[in-house]
């Protein structure tokens, strides 16, 4: 979708190393990484993460696709699509949203863009995502994306407050696109994402 009069349009753009400061704006916050096994990050940890995400775009075959999400030109989150099995055409999405953009549909917009890339560009068969059972907002986002709750993996990540379970959600290629309102995500700019 091209430019839109909607003031809340979120665009996904291939991550660049110069985005590290914007990524660090939330990666350093305890509330942003509350349910994650990483963080809060130091500046060097964030730079290393962004450097690896940028370099992944050059790998062949490519198995990691990282994007930043922009609203009104400001980075408000990011998302990643990882290929988990090439022969089985399986992928996994993840996303994070700056707390200042929570509740504004940003996570849903990022997720839609990642699923579109996985199914329509990469031809994946199944894409899954996980979230901490306590993260009710993330579970709502995954359901809004048309993903189906598939179960719970027990104690898969050791985080600051102990072992974390993961809720697993998935969606198949013949379930995409789900019957949802029109996505506010613009596709990546030509030549920027593959």
Residue pairs with C-beta under 8 A, 6 or more apart in sequence:
1 182
1 183
1 185
1 186
1 187
2 186
3 9
3 186
4 184
4 186
6 184
7 72
8 71
8 104
8 105
8 184
9 71
9 184
9 185
9 186
10 69
10 70
10 71
10 76
10 105
10 106
10 109
10 110
10 113
10 184
10 185
10 186
11 69
11 70
11 71
11 185
11 186
11 188
12 67
12 68
12 69
12 70
12 79
12 109
12 110
12 113
12 114
12 185
12 186
12 187
12 188
12 193
13 67
13 68
13 70
13 188
13 189
13 192
13 193
14 57
14 66
14 67
14 188
14 192
14 193
15 23
15 50
15 53
15 54
15 57
15 66
15 67
15 68
15 78
16 54
16 68
17 50
17 51
17 54
19 50
19 68
19 75
19 78
20 46
20 47
20 50
20 51
22 68
22 74
22 75
23 46
23 49
23 50
23 68
23 75
23 78
24 41
24 43
24 46
24 47
25 75
25 98
26 32
26 77
26 96
26 97
26 98
26 99
27 33
27 39
27 40
27 41
27 45
27 46
27 49
28 39
28 40
28 41
28 42
28 43
28 46
29 39
29 40
29 99
30 39
30 40
31 99
32 39
32 40
32 96
32 98
32 99
33 39
33 40
33 41
34 135
35 131
35 132
35 134
35 135
35 138
35 159
35 164
36 96
36 159
37 157
37 158
37 159
37 164
38 45
39 45
41 49
53 64
53 66
53 80
54 66
56 62
56 63
56 64
56 65
56 66
57 64
57 65
57 66
57 194
61 83
61 86
62 83
62 194
63 82
63 83
64 80
64 81
64 82
64 83
65 80
65 81
65 82
65 114
65 117
65 193
66 78
66 79
66 80
67 78
67 79
67 80
67 110
67 113
67 114
67 188
67 193
68 75
68 77
68 78
69 75
69 76
69 77
69 78
69 79
69 95
69 97
69 106
69 109
69 110
69 113
70 76
71 101
71 104
71 106
75 98
76 97
76 98
76 100
76 101
76 106
77 95
77 96
77 97
77 98
77 101
77 106
77 107
77 110
78 95
78 96
78 110
79 93
79 94
79 95
79 96
79 110
79 111
79 113
79 114
80 93
80 94
80 95
80 114
81 91
81 92
81 93
81 114
81 117
81 118
81 122
81 127
82 91
82 92
82 93
82 94
83 90
83 91
83 122
83 124
84 90
84 91
84 92
84 128
88 125
88 126
89 123
89 124
89 125
89 126
89 173
90 124
90 125
90 126
90 127
90 128
91 118
91 122
91 124
91 126
91 127
91 128
92 127
92 128
92 129
92 130
93 111
93 114
93 115
93 118
93 127
93 128
93 129
94 129
94 130
95 107
95 110
95 111
95 114
95 141
97 106
97 107
97 110
102 137
103 137
105 184
107 137
107 138
107 141
108 141
108 144
108 145
109 183
109 184
109 185
110 185
111 129
111 141
111 142
111 144
111 145
112 145
112 180
112 183
112 185
113 183
113 185
113 187
113 188
114 127
115 127
115 145
115 171
115 176
115 177
116 177
116 183
116 185
116 187
117 188
117 193
118 124
118 127
119 127
119 173
119 176
119 177
120 176
121 193
121 194
123 173
124 173
125 172
125 173
126 170
126 171
126 172
126 173
127 170
127 171
128 147
128 150
128 168
128 169
128 170
128 171
129 142
129 147
129 168
129 169
129 170
130 153
130 156
130 166
130 167
130 168
130 169
131 138
131 139
131 142
131 166
131 167
131 169
132 138
132 164
132 165
132 166
132 167
133 139
133 152
133 165
133 166
133 167
139 149
139 167
139 169
142 149
142 169
143 149
143 169
144 180
145 171
145 178
145 180
146 171
146 175
146 176
146 177
146 178
146 179
146 180
147 169
147 170
147 171
148 169
148 170
148 171
148 175
149 167
149 168
149 169
150 168
150 169
150 170
151 167
151 168
152 165
152 166
152 167
152 168
153 165
153 166
153 168
154 165
155 163
155 164
155 165
156 163
156 164
156 165
156 166
157 163
157 164
157 166
158 164
171 178
